Amino acid sequence: MAAVVSRGRGRRTINEINMVPFIDVMLVLLIIFMVTAPLIAPSVIDLPSVGKAAKQPDQVVQIIIGKDESLQLKIKDQASPLALKEIARAVKQAQGSIPNTAVIISADKNVKYESVVRVMDTLQRAGVARVGLSVQLVN
């Protein structure tokens, strides 16, 4: 509420805010925080620990999807063209008796995502456990 002051001719209101109550409240809050801060026990945060990485695959089978959605199976630097229907059988045959085999899908950046998902779905239905996507950073 504005105070009214009479000077000479008439009454005028004072448009200034009284800061004293505000400062008093802030000082009381400061004292409360200073007293309670040492009493608060520091909490222990359980951060996730970094474990050892999974065992490296014994063999890597790479499926390459070209710009024209053609498929190639690459095993140990030997690439052979394949059709979508033959992928599951070829991967299973490449895995053979090696249980720790990873399958990596590499696709051109212009290939539709639907084609990549179709290959992943085919491998999943065939029971291939370790399927990953190849990511290459371009500078």
C-alpha positions as CSV (number, residue, x, y, z in Angstrom):
1,M,0.0,0.0,0.0
2,A,1.4,3.4,-1.0
3,A,2.1,5.9,1.7
4,V,0.6,9.4,1.5
5,V,2.9,12.4,2.1
6,S,1.7,15.9,2.4
7,R,4.1,18.6,1.2
8,G,3.2,22.1,0.6
9,R,0.3,22.2,-1.8
10,G,-1.2,18.7,-1.9
11,R,-1.0,15.1,-1.2
12,R,1.4,12.8,-3.2
13,T,1.9,9.1,-3.0
14,I,5.3,7.5,-2.6
15,N,5.9,4.9,-5.4
16,E,8.9,3.3,-3.8
17,I,8.9,-0.3,-2.4
18,N,10.0,-0.8,1.1
19,M,12.9,-3.3,0.9
20,V,13.4,-3.8,4.7
21,P,10.9,-6.7,5.1
22,F,12.3,-8.4,2.1
23,I,15.8,-8.2,3.3
24,D,14.8,-9.4,6.8
25,V,13.1,-12.5,5.3
26,M,16.1,-13.2,3.1
27,L,18.5,-13.0,6.0
28,V,16.3,-15.4,8.1
29,L,16.3,-17.9,5.2
30,L,20.1,-17.6,4.8
31,I,20.6,-18.3,8.5
32,I,18.3,-21.3,8.3
33,F,20.2,-22.7,5.3
34,M,23.5,-22.1,7.0
35,V,22.5,-24.0,10.1
36,T,20.8,-26.9,8.4
37,A,23.4,-27.5,5.6
38,P,26.0,-29.2,7.8
39,L,23.3,-31.5,9.3
40,I,22.3,-33.0,6.0
41,A,24.1,-36.2,5.4
42,P,25.6,-36.5,1.9
43,S,23.7,-39.1,-0.1
44,V,25.3,-42.0,-1.8
45,I,24.6,-42.3,-5.5
46,D,24.8,-45.8,-7.0
47,L,26.4,-45.2,-10.4
48,P,26.3,-48.0,-12.9
49,S,29.6,-49.8,-13.1
50,V,31.3,-50.6,-16.3
51,G,31.8,-54.3,-16.6
52,K,33.8,-56.2,-19.1
53,A,32.6,-56.1,-22.6
54,A,30.9,-59.2,-24.0
55,K,33.3,-61.7,-25.5
56,Q,34.4,-60.7,-28.9
57,P,32.8,-62.8,-31.7
58,D,34.8,-65.7,-33.0
59,Q,33.5,-65.0,-36.5
60,V,31.8,-62.0,-38.2
61,V,29.4,-62.5,-41.0
62,Q,28.5,-59.3,-42.8
63,I,25.4,-58.7,-44.9
64,I,25.9,-55.8,-47.3
65,I,22.8,-54.1,-48.8
66,G,23.7,-52.1,-51.9
67,K,22.1,-48.9,-53.4
68,D,19.9,-51.1,-55.6
69,E,18.9,-53.2,-52.5
70,S,21.0,-56.1,-53.7
71,L,22.4,-58.3,-51.0
72,Q,25.9,-59.7,-50.5
73,L,27.2,-62.1,-47.8
74,K,30.7,-61.3,-46.8
75,I,32.7,-63.8,-44.7
76,K,36.5,-63.3,-44.2
77,D,36.9,-60.9,-47.1
78,Q,34.9,-63.1,-49.5
79,A,31.7,-61.6,-50.8
80,S,29.0,-63.5,-52.6
81,P,25.7,-62.2,-53.9
82,L,22.5,-63.6,-52.4
83,A,18.7,-63.3,-52.6
84,L,16.6,-62.5,-49.5
85,K,15.2,-66.0,-49.3
86,E,18.7,-67.5,-49.2
87,I,20.1,-65.3,-46.4
88,A,18.9,-67.4,-43.4
89,R,20.3,-70.6,-44.9
90,A,23.6,-69.0,-45.8
91,V,24.1,-67.4,-42.4
92,K,23.3,-70.6,-40.6
93,Q,25.7,-72.5,-42.9
94,A,28.4,-69.8,-42.3
95,Q,27.9,-70.1,-38.5
96,G,28.4,-73.9,-38.8
97,S,29.8,-75.2,-35.5
98,I,31.1,-71.8,-34.4
99,P,28.6,-70.8,-31.7
100,N,29.9,-67.2,-31.1
101,T,29.2,-65.7,-34.5
102,A,28.0,-62.2,-35.0
103,V,26.0,-61.0,-38.0
104,I,26.5,-57.3,-39.0
105,I,24.2,-55.6,-41.5
106,S,25.8,-52.8,-43.6
107,A,23.6,-50.7,-45.8
108,D,24.1,-47.8,-48.1
109,K,22.7,-44.5,-46.7
110,N,20.3,-44.3,-49.6
111,V,18.6,-47.6,-49.0
112,K,15.1,-47.6,-47.6
113,Y,14.9,-48.6,-43.9
114,E,12.3,-51.1,-44.9
115,S,14.9,-53.2,-46.7
116,V,17.1,-53.3,-43.6
117,V,14.2,-54.3,-41.4
118,R,13.2,-57.0,-43.8
119,V,16.8,-58.5,-43.6
120,M,16.7,-58.2,-39.8
121,D,13.3,-59.9,-39.6
122,T,14.5,-62.8,-41.9
123,L,17.5,-63.3,-39.6
124,Q,15.4,-63.2,-36.5
125,R,12.9,-65.7,-37.8
126,A,15.9,-68.0,-38.6
127,G,17.0,-67.9,-35.0
128,V,20.2,-65.8,-35.4
129,A,21.0,-64.4,-32.0
130,R,23.6,-61.7,-32.5
131,V,22.6,-59.2,-35.2
132,G,24.1,-55.7,-35.3
133,L,24.1,-52.7,-37.6
134,S,27.3,-51.3,-39.0
135,V,27.8,-47.5,-38.4
136,Q,30.5,-45.6,-40.1
137,L,31.2,-41.9,-39.4
138,V,32.0,-39.7,-42.3
139,N,34.3,-36.7,-41.7
